[in-house]
Amino acid sequence: MESTAHAFLKQLLLTPSPSGYEGPIQKVVRDYVGTFADTVTTDVHGNVIACKNPDAPLRLMFAGHCDQIGLLVTHVDESGFIYTQTIGGWDPIQLVGQRMTIWTDSGPIPAVIARKPIHLLKDEERKQTVKQDDLWLDMGAANKSEVIELVRIGDPVTLELGYQEMRNNLANSPGMDNRTGLWVVMEGLRRAALNNPTCGIYAVSTVQEEIGLRGAQTSAFGVKPHVAIAVDVTHATDCPTIDKRQQGDIALGKGPVIYRGPNMNPRVTSRLIDQCEKHELPYQLAAIGRATPNDTNSIQVSRSGVATGLVSIPNRYMHSAVETISLDDIDRAADLLAAFACSLGESEDFTP
């Protein structure tokens, strides 16, 4: 991975973007793609759309969502403890004992989430499942007045952001879902642009995927693509307790995952596989028999329909503080998107 691209990835991972608060990360995206895209626009929903060859007759869309799961401040009690509701899907046990950041108009405020120490838990309490409603944020305030001087109802909260590289070119961070997909679509556009593609390529940083695939729906309507590739994470199954019989045999470091199933156009899927084999790119196959829970779902049924494919990045420990991916996998995924784009002519028929 080139040093500039690597720096872009780390910048994405260290920038907050809970759904509804994607502005800071969208600026990072615009600053990066502005050096190689022909046009960069932001629509009223907040999607950033970078384009190469905007006048080309065939439009290809790459979609990677920029938003991450988080919390939203809903109440401050008289003692200065802060209560929240979730943005996106959380397992509450992932929050216990975490360092958090409240993103206020006056800047980030550190806080923690914990619970009663195990020494003080009654027997019946030890057996109970942790509930989101029972958790609170502690920013160290003495009382409610001290909190509301800085924090407002509706302020977003995320896990403390960070980035850590590991053995075998792995890395962990909150928000690998879906900073990795966002990085892949923008880097895929940059790499494709180096090879003079003939189609129009629209790489989109979509918003609000975690609360209903909303940015993909609005941006696909605006772009009007003929063909599209969504890039998101998928569950790596190369760790204990996950059933490979249903989730597939998906490992970190063995390449991006190409999905097959009714949400994916079979000709697009075949073209992706062909490009992997032509360019000797490692890849893995997976299947899903229903509408996918990611941007592919919305894009496929935009307007009169879009020929859509799904490329996924294997991710261990999804929706946690230590989401873990392979840097090799995202590098190869960007190569795959660039190869796919450059394989397209000015007209293509993806009718099944």
C-alpha beads as a LAMMPS data file, in Angstrom:
LAMMPS data file: protein, C-alpha beads

352 atoms
351 bonds

1 atom types
1 bond types

-500.0 500.0 xlo xhi
-500.0 500.0 ylo yhi
-500.0 500.0 zlo zhi

Masses

1 110.0

Atoms # bond

1 1 1 0.000 0.000 0.000
2 1 1 1.406 3.384 -0.996
3 1 1 2.293 5.756 1.840
4 1 1 -0.233 8.408 0.744
5 1 1 -3.050 5.869 0.561
6 1 1 -2.014 4.426 3.927
7 1 1 -2.114 7.904 5.468
8 1 1 -5.596 8.432 3.984
9 1 1 -6.824 5.214 5.623
10 1 1 -5.502 6.236 9.039
11 1 1 -7.031 9.693 8.665
12 1 1 -10.407 8.110 7.919
13 1 1 -10.149 5.887 10.987
14 1 1 -9.275 8.788 13.277
15 1 1 -12.184 10.986 12.120
16 1 1 -15.635 10.618 13.738
17 1 1 -18.688 9.855 11.602
18 1 1 -21.704 8.535 13.515
19 1 1 -24.836 8.610 11.322
20 1 1 -26.111 12.167 11.118
21 1 1 -22.637 13.584 11.894
22 1 1 -20.699 12.647 8.772
23 1 1 -19.467 16.136 7.931
24 1 1 -15.905 15.819 9.327
25 1 1 -15.132 12.588 7.475
26 1 1 -16.687 13.885 4.261
27 1 1 -14.213 16.778 4.326
28 1 1 -11.359 14.253 4.609
29 1 1 -12.765 12.452 1.556
30 1 1 -13.168 15.631 -0.494
31 1 1 -9.634 16.767 0.276
32 1 1 -8.200 13.424 -0.860
33 1 1 -10.200 12.813 -4.034
34 1 1 -9.953 16.433 -5.141
35 1 1 -6.407 15.720 -6.300
36 1 1 -7.461 13.205 -8.986
37 1 1 -11.233 13.312 -9.615
38 1 1 -12.659 15.465 -12.424
39 1 1 -15.555 16.594 -10.234
40 1 1 -16.333 16.336 -6.514
41 1 1 -19.824 17.218 -5.289
42 1 1 -21.788 16.861 -2.069
43 1 1 -25.562 16.416 -2.285
44 1 1 -28.127 17.717 0.187
45 1 1 -28.155 14.390 2.026
46 1 1 -24.389 14.618 2.616
47 1 1 -23.161 11.988 0.138
48 1 1 -19.803 12.922 -1.418
49 1 1 -19.631 11.973 -5.106
50 1 1 -16.240 11.935 -6.823
51 1 1 -16.316 11.392 -10.584
52 1 1 -13.909 10.560 -13.394
53 1 1 -15.233 11.080 -16.942
54 1 1 -18.574 12.691 -16.047
55 1 1 -19.570 12.967 -19.721
56 1 1 -19.102 9.255 -20.525
57 1 1 -22.279 7.453 -21.677
58 1 1 -21.848 4.464 -19.325
59 1 1 -22.020 5.293 -15.616
60 1 1 -20.384 3.016 -13.026
61 1 1 -20.982 3.696 -9.336
62 1 1 -18.776 2.574 -6.455
63 1 1 -20.425 2.922 -3.028
64 1 1 -18.792 2.749 0.398
65 1 1 -20.610 4.100 3.428
66 1 1 -18.779 6.537 5.675
67 1 1 -20.981 6.369 8.772
68 1 1 -20.247 4.327 11.887
69 1 1 -22.430 3.147 14.736
70 1 1 -22.556 5.353 17.800
71 1 1 -24.730 6.759 20.562
72 1 1 -26.875 9.865 20.948
73 1 1 -27.219 11.888 24.149
74 1 1 -30.821 11.783 25.425
75 1 1 -30.699 12.756 29.116
76 1 1 -28.461 14.225 31.831
77 1 1 -29.367 13.453 35.439
78 1 1 -28.868 15.779 38.390
79 1 1 -25.573 14.097 39.339
80 1 1 -24.095 14.762 35.902
81 1 1 -24.367 11.274 34.449
82 1 1 -25.333 11.081 30.773
83 1 1 -27.770 8.603 29.223
84 1 1 -27.974 7.720 25.545
85 1 1 -29.740 5.760 22.854
86 1 1 -27.992 3.855 20.087
87 1 1 -27.245 4.898 16.512
88 1 1 -27.092 1.608 14.634
89 1 1 -26.823 -1.916 15.987
90 1 1 -24.959 -2.423 19.276
91 1 1 -24.363 -5.399 21.525
92 1 1 -24.442 -3.494 24.854
93 1 1 -21.762 -5.718 26.366
94 1 1 -19.316 -4.209 23.846
95 1 1 -19.795 -0.828 25.542
96 1 1 -19.055 -1.804 29.123
97 1 1 -15.659 -0.519 30.242
98 1 1 -15.018 1.531 27.100
99 1 1 -13.478 4.957 26.688
100 1 1 -15.869 7.135 24.685
101 1 1 -15.907 10.550 23.032
102 1 1 -18.821 12.986 23.056
103 1 1 -18.700 15.171 19.940
104 1 1 -19.991 18.604 20.944
105 1 1 -20.112 21.937 19.122
106 1 1 -17.241 23.121 21.331
107 1 1 -15.092 20.057 20.625
108 1 1 -14.640 16.437 21.713
109 1 1 -15.160 15.524 25.376
110 1 1 -13.755 12.284 26.808
111 1 1 -16.024 10.029 28.847
112 1 1 -16.315 6.424 29.994
113 1 1 -19.037 3.797 30.166
114 1 1 -18.936 1.227 32.945
115 1 1 -21.258 -0.551 35.358
116 1 1 -21.339 -1.585 38.994
117 1 1 -18.093 -3.445 39.888
118 1 1 -18.352 -7.222 40.033
119 1 1 -17.675 -7.109 43.793
120 1 1 -20.994 -5.289 44.297
121 1 1 -23.147 -7.279 41.898
122 1 1 -25.771 -9.461 43.532
123 1 1 -26.056 -13.079 42.391
124 1 1 -29.130 -12.379 40.273
125 1 1 -27.466 -9.329 38.709
126 1 1 -24.481 -11.395 37.586
127 1 1 -26.832 -13.651 35.632
128 1 1 -28.642 -10.816 33.838
129 1 1 -27.829 -9.632 30.325
130 1 1 -26.355 -6.147 30.098
131 1 1 -28.986 -3.677 28.860
132 1 1 -28.316 -0.434 27.012
133 1 1 -30.870 1.394 29.170
134 1 1 -28.841 0.638 32.295
135 1 1 -25.574 2.110 31.016
136 1 1 -24.447 5.689 31.501
137 1 1 -21.641 7.985 30.384
138 1 1 -19.379 9.582 32.977
139 1 1 -17.421 12.641 31.787
140 1 1 -16.156 13.467 35.273
141 1 1 -18.668 16.264 35.880
142 1 1 -19.688 17.238 39.404
143 1 1 -23.331 17.866 38.525
144 1 1 -25.847 18.431 35.717
145 1 1 -25.011 22.127 35.355
146 1 1 -21.400 21.328 34.532
147 1 1 -22.473 18.894 31.814
148 1 1 -25.034 21.076 30.074
149 1 1 -22.556 23.915 29.749
150 1 1 -20.862 21.774 27.099
151 1 1 -23.139 18.887 26.122
152 1 1 -26.530 19.151 24.419
153 1 1 -29.275 16.621 23.902
154 1 1 -28.640 15.020 20.507
155 1 1 -24.838 15.231 20.612
156 1 1 -23.313 12.082 19.057
157 1 1 -20.970 9.731 20.907
158 1 1 -18.458 7.208 19.575
159 1 1 -15.950 4.784 20.940
160 1 1 -12.586 6.462 21.449
161 1 1 -11.036 6.444 17.982
162 1 1 -7.681 4.793 17.373
163 1 1 -5.647 2.614 15.016
164 1 1 -3.303 -0.269 15.801
165 1 1 -1.324 -2.440 13.395
166 1 1 -0.763 -6.107 14.210
167 1 1 1.178 -9.115 12.968
168 1 1 0.733 -10.422 9.403
169 1 1 -0.313 -6.983 8.093
170 1 1 -3.549 -6.927 10.111
171 1 1 -4.921 -3.810 11.787
172 1 1 -7.673 -3.055 14.281
173 1 1 -9.760 0.031 14.939
174 1 1 -13.307 1.096 15.734
175 1 1 -15.048 1.941 12.491
176 1 1 -13.351 -0.532 10.145
177 1 1 -17.038 -0.889 9.272
178 1 1 -16.987 0.814 6.910
179 1 1 -13.915 3.012 6.610
180 1 1 -12.357 0.092 4.746
181 1 1 -15.103 0.087 2.112
182 1 1 -14.947 3.865 1.846
183 1 1 -11.177 3.695 1.373
184 1 1 -11.529 0.975 -1.277
185 1 1 -14.014 2.888 -3.452
186 1 1 -11.990 6.100 -3.400
187 1 1 -8.679 4.330 -3.899
188 1 1 -10.275 2.177 -6.615
189 1 1 -11.280 5.372 -8.431
190 1 1 -7.752 6.777 -8.124
191 1 1 -6.143 3.607 -9.476
192 1 1 -8.650 3.328 -12.319
193 1 1 -8.018 6.962 -13.288
194 1 1 -4.349 6.131 -13.884
195 1 1 -5.350 3.791 -16.733
196 1 1 -7.621 6.046 -18.796
197 1 1 -11.000 4.335 -18.308
198 1 1 -13.675 4.988 -20.938
199 1 1 -16.703 4.741 -18.621
200 1 1 -17.806 7.369 -16.141
201 1 1 -16.791 6.305 -12.628
202 1 1 -18.678 7.743 -9.655
203 1 1 -17.134 6.847 -6.286
204 1 1 -19.626 7.725 -3.552
205 1 1 -19.075 8.125 0.172
206 1 1 -22.609 7.241 1.234
207 1 1 -24.207 8.373 4.488
208 1 1 -26.537 6.697 6.997
209 1 1 -26.100 3.090 5.919
210 1 1 -26.208 1.996 9.563
211 1 1 -29.722 3.390 10.041
212 1 1 -31.377 2.133 6.867
213 1 1 -29.195 2.353 3.722
214 1 1 -30.421 5.906 3.225
215 1 1 -27.446 7.555 1.514
216 1 1 -27.157 4.781 -1.056
217 1 1 -30.787 5.254 -1.987
218 1 1 -30.507 8.995 -2.561
219 1 1 -27.097 8.989 -4.239
220 1 1 -27.983 6.160 -6.624
221 1 1 -31.076 8.086 -7.669
222 1 1 -28.892 11.113 -8.390
223 1 1 -26.046 9.316 -10.179
224 1 1 -28.348 7.071 -12.258
225 1 1 -25.702 4.335 -12.679
226 1 1 -26.021 1.542 -15.206
227 1 1 -23.823 -0.703 -13.069
228 1 1 -22.662 -0.423 -9.465
229 1 1 -20.362 -2.102 -6.940
230 1 1 -20.992 -1.662 -3.230
231 1 1 -18.073 -2.283 -0.878
232 1 1 -18.694 -3.124 2.773
233 1 1 -17.316 -5.427 5.439
234 1 1 -18.430 -8.986 6.038
235 1 1 -17.904 -11.394 8.914
236 1 1 -14.573 -13.194 8.917
237 1 1 -15.191 -16.739 10.111
238 1 1 -11.568 -17.673 10.848
239 1 1 -11.970 -17.304 14.612
240 1 1 -13.698 -19.423 17.274
241 1 1 -17.493 -19.814 17.732
242 1 1 -18.670 -18.833 14.210
243 1 1 -20.530 -21.461 12.148
244 1 1 -18.893 -21.674 8.722
245 1 1 -21.710 -23.893 7.445
246 1 1 -23.990 -20.849 7.195
247 1 1 -21.592 -17.898 7.182
248 1 1 -19.042 -19.387 4.768
249 1 1 -15.306 -19.970 5.072
250 1 1 -13.992 -16.382 5.077
251 1 1 -10.478 -15.579 6.291
252 1 1 -8.428 -12.450 6.786
253 1 1 -5.620 -12.045 4.261
254 1 1 -7.073 -14.291 1.554
255 1 1 -8.492 -11.490 -0.538
256 1 1 -11.755 -9.560 -0.883
257 1 1 -15.039 -11.455 -0.875
258 1 1 -17.251 -11.527 -3.958
259 1 1 -20.864 -12.272 -3.064
260 1 1 -23.295 -14.325 -5.125
261 1 1 -27.070 -14.355 -4.664
262 1 1 -30.308 -12.697 -5.786
263 1 1 -29.243 -9.172 -4.740
264 1 1 -26.254 -9.349 -7.111
265 1 1 -26.395 -9.242 -10.895
266 1 1 -24.855 -12.511 -12.163
267 1 1 -23.048 -10.830 -15.063
268 1 1 -21.464 -8.300 -12.723
269 1 1 -20.403 -11.055 -10.358
270 1 1 -18.878 -13.051 -13.220
271 1 1 -17.008 -9.965 -14.463
272 1 1 -15.557 -9.410 -10.982
273 1 1 -14.371 -13.017 -10.788
274 1 1 -12.926 -12.836 -14.305
275 1 1 -10.936 -9.717 -13.408
276 1 1 -9.525 -11.385 -10.301
277 1 1 -8.351 -14.339 -12.342
278 1 1 -7.015 -12.197 -15.191
279 1 1 -4.967 -9.993 -12.846
280 1 1 -4.068 -12.811 -10.404
281 1 1 -5.857 -11.158 -7.507
282 1 1 -6.809 -13.428 -4.598
283 1 1 -10.519 -13.545 -3.845
284 1 1 -13.060 -15.475 -1.799
285 1 1 -16.647 -16.389 -2.632
286 1 1 -19.648 -16.093 -0.342
287 1 1 -23.401 -16.404 -0.794
288 1 1 -26.471 -14.697 0.630
289 1 1 -29.992 -15.772 -0.286
290 1 1 -31.827 -12.584 0.602
291 1 1 -31.549 -8.832 0.143
292 1 1 -28.225 -7.825 1.644
293 1 1 -28.133 -5.634 4.784
294 1 1 -25.887 -3.077 3.056
295 1 1 -25.902 -0.509 0.255
296 1 1 -26.245 -3.183 -2.445
297 1 1 -29.850 -3.604 -1.344
298 1 1 -30.905 -0.015 -2.083
299 1 1 -28.793 0.484 -5.190
300 1 1 -30.121 -2.586 -6.994
301 1 1 -33.704 -1.278 -6.947
302 1 1 -32.971 2.387 -7.682
303 1 1 -35.082 3.871 -10.495
304 1 1 -35.704 1.087 -13.033
305 1 1 -32.958 -1.121 -11.574
306 1 1 -29.156 -1.203 -11.477
307 1 1 -26.830 -4.098 -12.316
308 1 1 -25.197 -4.379 -8.902
309 1 1 -22.329 -6.337 -7.375
310 1 1 -21.004 -6.669 -3.841
311 1 1 -17.346 -6.791 -2.824
312 1 1 -16.758 -7.271 0.895
313 1 1 -13.807 -6.935 3.250
314 1 1 -13.403 -9.722 5.846
315 1 1 -13.766 -8.226 9.333
316 1 1 -13.317 -9.920 12.709
317 1 1 -15.250 -8.642 15.738
318 1 1 -17.682 -6.423 13.817
319 1 1 -19.393 -3.555 15.680
320 1 1 -16.807 -3.535 18.434
321 1 1 -13.849 -1.408 19.534
322 1 1 -11.384 -3.825 17.915
323 1 1 -12.711 -4.520 14.424
324 1 1 -9.827 -6.300 12.689
325 1 1 -9.048 -6.447 8.972
326 1 1 -6.154 -7.298 6.639
327 1 1 -4.469 -4.366 4.920
328 1 1 -3.658 -6.751 2.073
329 1 1 -7.369 -7.445 1.537
330 1 1 -8.312 -3.789 1.108
331 1 1 -5.330 -3.195 -1.183
332 1 1 -6.422 -6.048 -3.460
333 1 1 -10.042 -4.878 -3.323
334 1 1 -8.995 -1.462 -4.661
335 1 1 -7.085 -3.212 -7.457
336 1 1 -10.201 -5.254 -8.252
337 1 1 -12.447 -2.199 -8.538
338 1 1 -9.937 -0.446 -10.776
339 1 1 -9.642 -3.515 -13.015
340 1 1 -13.431 -3.850 -13.221
341 1 1 -13.816 -0.189 -14.202
342 1 1 -11.139 -0.392 -16.875
343 1 1 -12.712 -3.523 -18.351
344 1 1 -15.905 -1.648 -19.241
345 1 1 -16.514 -0.120 -22.638
346 1 1 -18.762 2.772 -23.537
347 1 1 -21.739 0.417 -23.686
348 1 1 -22.304 -2.832 -21.790
349 1 1 -25.295 -5.159 -21.465
350 1 1 -25.780 -6.601 -17.995
351 1 1 -29.250 -7.978 -18.689
352 1 1 -29.381 -11.443 -17.023

Bonds

1 1 1 2
2 1 2 3
3 1 3 4
4 1 4 5
5 1 5 6
6 1 6 7
7 1 7 8
8 1 8 9
9 1 9 10
10 1 10 11
11 1 11 12
12 1 12 13
13 1 13 14
14 1 14 15
15 1 15 16
16 1 16 17
17 1 17 18
18 1 18 19
19 1 19 20
20 1 20 21
21 1 21 22
22 1 22 23
23 1 23 24
24 1 24 25
25 1 25 26
26 1 26 27
27 1 27 28
28 1 28 29
29 1 29 30
30 1 30 31
31 1 31 32
32 1 32 33
33 1 33 34
34 1 34 35
35 1 35 36
36 1 36 37
37 1 37 38
38 1 38 39
39 1 39 40
40 1 40 41
41 1 41 42
42 1 42 43
43 1 43 44
44 1 44 45
45 1 45 46
46 1 46 47
47 1 47 48
48 1 48 49
49 1 49 50
50 1 50 51
51 1 51 52
52 1 52 53
53 1 53 54
54 1 54 55
55 1 55 56
56 1 56 57
57 1 57 58
58 1 58 59
59 1 59 60
60 1 60 61
61 1 61 62
62 1 62 63
63 1 63 64
64 1 64 65
65 1 65 66
66 1 66 67
67 1 67 68
68 1 68 69
69 1 69 70
70 1 70 71
71 1 71 72
72 1 72 73
73 1 73 74
74 1 74 75
75 1 75 76
76 1 76 77
77 1 77 78
78 1 78 79
79 1 79 80
80 1 80 81
81 1 81 82
82 1 82 83
83 1 83 84
84 1 84 85
85 1 85 86
86 1 86 87
87 1 87 88
88 1 88 89
89 1 89 90
90 1 90 91
91 1 91 92
92 1 92 93
93 1 93 94
94 1 94 95
95 1 95 96
96 1 96 97
97 1 97 98
98 1 98 99
99 1 99 100
100 1 100 101
101 1 101 102
102 1 102 103
103 1 103 104
104 1 104 105
105 1 105 106
106 1 106 107
107 1 107 108
108 1 108 109
109 1 109 110
110 1 110 111
111 1 111 112
112 1 112 113
113 1 113 114
114 1 114 115
115 1 115 116
116 1 116 117
117 1 117 118
118 1 118 119
119 1 119 120
120 1 120 121
121 1 121 122
122 1 122 123
123 1 123 124
124 1 124 125
125 1 125 126
126 1 126 127
127 1 127 128
128 1 128 129
129 1 129 130
130 1 130 131
131 1 131 132
132 1 132 133
133 1 133 134
134 1 134 135
135 1 135 136
136 1 136 137
137 1 137 138
138 1 138 139
139 1 139 140
140 1 140 141
141 1 141 142
142 1 142 143
143 1 143 144
144 1 144 145
145 1 145 146
146 1 146 147
147 1 147 148
148 1 148 149
149 1 149 150
150 1 150 151
151 1 151 152
152 1 152 153
153 1 153 154
154 1 154 155
155 1 155 156
156 1 156 157
157 1 157 158
158 1 158 159
159 1 159 160
160 1 160 161
161 1 161 162
162 1 162 163
163 1 163 164
164 1 164 165
165 1 165 166
166 1 166 167
167 1 167 168
168 1 168 169
169 1 169 170
170 1 170 171
171 1 171 172
172 1 172 173
173 1 173 174
174 1 174 175
175 1 175 176
176 1 176 177
177 1 177 178
178 1 178 179
179 1 179 180
180 1 180 181
181 1 181 182
182 1 182 183
183 1 183 184
184 1 184 185
185 1 185 186
186 1 186 187
187 1 187 188
188 1 188 189
189 1 189 190
190 1 190 191
191 1 191 192
192 1 192 193
193 1 193 194
194 1 194 195
195 1 195 196
196 1 196 197
197 1 197 198
198 1 198 199
199 1 199 200
200 1 200 201
201 1 201 202
202 1 202 203
203 1 203 204
204 1 204 205
205 1 205 206
206 1 206 207
207 1 207 208
208 1 208 209
209 1 209 210
210 1 210 211
211 1 211 212
212 1 212 213
213 1 213 214
214 1 214 215
215 1 215 216
216 1 216 217
217 1 217 218
218 1 218 219
219 1 219 220
220 1 220 221
221 1 221 222
222 1 222 223
223 1 223 224
224 1 224 225
225 1 225 226
226 1 226 227
227 1 227 228
228 1 228 229
229 1 229 230
230 1 230 231
231 1 231 232
232 1 232 233
233 1 233 234
234 1 234 235
235 1 235 236
236 1 236 237
237 1 237 238
238 1 238 239
239 1 239 240
240 1 240 241
241 1 241 242
242 1 242 243
243 1 243 244
244 1 244 245
245 1 245 246
246 1 246 247
247 1 247 248
248 1 248 249
249 1 249 250
250 1 250 251
251 1 251 252
252 1 252 253
253 1 253 254
254 1 254 255
255 1 255 256
256 1 256 257
257 1 257 258
258 1 258 259
259 1 259 260
260 1 260 261
261 1 261 262
262 1 262 263
263 1 263 264
264 1 264 265
265 1 265 266
266 1 266 267
267 1 267 268
268 1 268 269
269 1 269 270
270 1 270 271
271 1 271 272
272 1 272 273
273 1 273 274
274 1 274 275
275 1 275 276
276 1 276 277
277 1 277 278
278 1 278 279
279 1 279 280
280 1 280 281
281 1 281 282
282 1 282 283
283 1 283 284
284 1 284 285
285 1 285 286
286 1 286 287
287 1 287 288
288 1 288 289
289 1 289 290
290 1 290 291
291 1 291 292
292 1 292 293
293 1 293 294
294 1 294 295
295 1 295 296
296 1 296 297
297 1 297 298
298 1 298 299
299 1 299 300
300 1 300 301
301 1 301 302
302 1 302 303
303 1 303 304
304 1 304 305
305 1 305 306
306 1 306 307
307 1 307 308
308 1 308 309
309 1 309 310
310 1 310 311
311 1 311 312
312 1 312 313
313 1 313 314
314 1 314 315
315 1 315 316
316 1 316 317
317 1 317 318
318 1 318 319
319 1 319 320
320 1 320 321
321 1 321 322
322 1 322 323
323 1 323 324
324 1 324 325
325 1 325 326
326 1 326 327
327 1 327 328
328 1 328 329
329 1 329 330
330 1 330 331
331 1 331 332
332 1 332 333
333 1 333 334
334 1 334 335
335 1 335 336
336 1 336 337
337 1 337 338
338 1 338 339
339 1 339 340
340 1 340 341
341 1 341 342
342 1 342 343
343 1 343 344
344 1 344 345
345 1 345 346
346 1 346 347
347 1 347 348
348 1 348 349
349 1 349 350
350 1 350 351
351 1 351 352
